[in-house]
């Protein structure tokens, strides 16, 4: 039907039917055929690693001990590292840095020239690793190289919060 202006008139029943169709299609009615979605997972908080950590470490060069003194800001951490070779008593001093994601960590350790005791003072070392951290312990594996001894492999560490 057209009204006097040449426009089609829509009857009340047609408007209600149209509204019901639009409401159903847009999900604004009381029932919906849409599949429910799972809630978005909330990322877990990263563990706070700020503080002193120490414990055993071993790699292809032999057994030893490692200590980290680190500060964490958001998901990044950095600080000082000390490593001592159990067999020789040789100590290396350098830096550690890394990131956290939940309980997972990724880290890098660097000992610059002058960081090792004599007669290895000119040597450098660099390793990277991954591990798991809690409020009381860090466990991880690492590998890298030394300018004096070559490849460092099969590294494992277990550090406890001091």
C-alpha positions in Angstrom: 0.0 0.0 0.0 1.2 3.5 -0.7 0.2 6.5 1.3 -0.6 9.8 -0.3 3.0 10.8 -0.6 3.9 7.7 -2.6 5.6 5.9 0.2 4.7 2.4 1.2 2.8 2.2 4.5 3.9 -0.5 6.9 1.2 -1.9 9.1 1.6 -2.4 12.8 1.9 -6.1 12.5 4.7 -5.8 10.0 6.6 -3.5 12.3 6.4 -5.9 15.2 7.5 -8.8 12.9 10.4 -6.8 11.6 11.4 -5.7 15.1 11.3 -9.3 16.3 13.5 -10.5 13.4 16.1 -7.7 14.0 16.1 -8.3 17.7 16.6 -12.1 17.3 19.4 -11.6 14.7 21.2 -9.1 16.8 20.9 -11.1 20.0 18.9 -8.5 21.9 16.0 -10.9 22.6 15.9 -13.1 25.7 17.1 -16.1 23.8 20.0 -16.5 21.4 21.3 -19.2 19.2 24.9 -17.9 19.5 27.5 -20.3 20.8 28.7 -19.2 24.2 32.3 -18.1 24.3 34.9 -19.0 26.9 36.1 -16.2 29.1 39.4 -14.6 28.1 42.2 -16.1 30.2 43.8 -13.7 32.6 47.6 -13.7 32.3 49.2 -15.0 35.4 51.3 -12.6 37.4 55.1 -13.0 36.9 57.0 -14.1 40.0 59.0 -11.4 41.7 62.7 -12.3 41.5 64.1 -9.3 43.3 66.7 -10.4 45.9 69.6 -12.8 46.5 69.6 -16.3 45.0 72.3 -19.0 45.3 72.8 -22.7 44.7 74.5 -25.4 42.7 75.2 -25.1 39.0 77.0 -27.5 36.7 77.8 -27.6 33.0 80.3 -29.2 30.6 83.2 -27.4 32.5 82.2 -29.2 35.8 80.3 -28.6 39.0 80.1 -25.3 40.8 78.0 -22.8 42.6 76.2 -19.7 41.4 74.7 -16.6 43.1 72.5 -13.9 41.6 71.7 -10.6 43.2 68.9 -9.2 41.1 66.3 -6.5 40.9 63.1 -6.9 38.9 61.0 -4.1 37.2 57.8 -5.4 35.6 58.8 -8.5 33.7 62.5 -7.7 33.3 65.3 -8.4 35.8 69.0 -7.7 36.0 71.8 -7.8 38.4 75.2 -9.3 39.4 76.2 -12.9 39.1 79.1 -14.8 40.8 80.1 -18.3 39.7 82.6 -20.6 41.5 84.1 -23.7 40.1 84.0 -26.5 42.7 87.2 -28.3 41.6 89.5 -25.3 41.1 87.9 -22.6 43.3 88.1 -20.3 40.3 85.5 -17.5 40.5 83.8 -15.5 37.7 81.9 -12.3 38.2 79.5 -10.7 35.7 76.0 -9.8 35.1 72.7 -11.5 34.6 69.6 -10.2 32.9 66.3 -11.6 31.7 62.6 -11.6 31.4 59.7 -13.4 33.2 56.3 -14.5 31.9 54.3 -16.1 34.7 56.7 -18.7 36.2 58.8 -19.0 33.1 62.1 -17.1 32.8 64.6 -16.5 30.0 68.1 -15.3 31.1 71.5 -14.3 29.8 74.7 -14.3 31.9 77.9 -12.5 30.8 81.3 -12.5 32.4 83.5 -9.8 30.8 87.3 -9.7 30.5 88.6 -9.2 34.0 85.7 -11.0 35.5 87.5 -14.3 36.1 90.3 -14.9 38.6 93.9 -15.1 37.4 95.2 -16.8 35.3 92.0 -16.5 33.3 91.4 -12.8 33.7 91.5 -12.2 29.9 88.7 -14.8 29.4 85.0 -13.9 28.7 81.9 -16.1 28.9 78.3 -15.8 27.8 75.4 -18.1 28.3 71.7 -18.0 27.8 69.0 -20.2 29.4 65.4 -20.8 30.2 63.8 -22.0 33.4 61.0 -21.9 35.9 60.8 -19.7 39.0 58.7 -19.5 42.1 59.0 -17.2 45.1 61.6 -19.5 46.6 63.5 -21.2 43.8 64.8 -20.9 40.2 65.6 -24.0 38.1 67.0 -23.8 34.6 69.2 -25.0 31.8 71.7 -23.0 29.9 74.4 -23.1 27.2 76.9 -20.7 25.6 80.6 -20.2 25.2 83.8 -19.1 26.8 86.6 -17.3 24.9 89.2 -19.6 26.7 87.5 -23.0 26.8 85.0 -22.9 23.9 81.4 -24.3 24.1 79.6 -24.4 27.4 76.9 -27.1 27.3 74.5 -29.1 29.4 74.2 -26.3 32.0 71.8 -26.8 34.9 71.2 -24.5 37.9 69.0 -24.7 41.0 69.0 -21.4 43.0 67.2 -20.8 46.2 66.0 -17.4 47.5 68.3 -16.3 50.4 
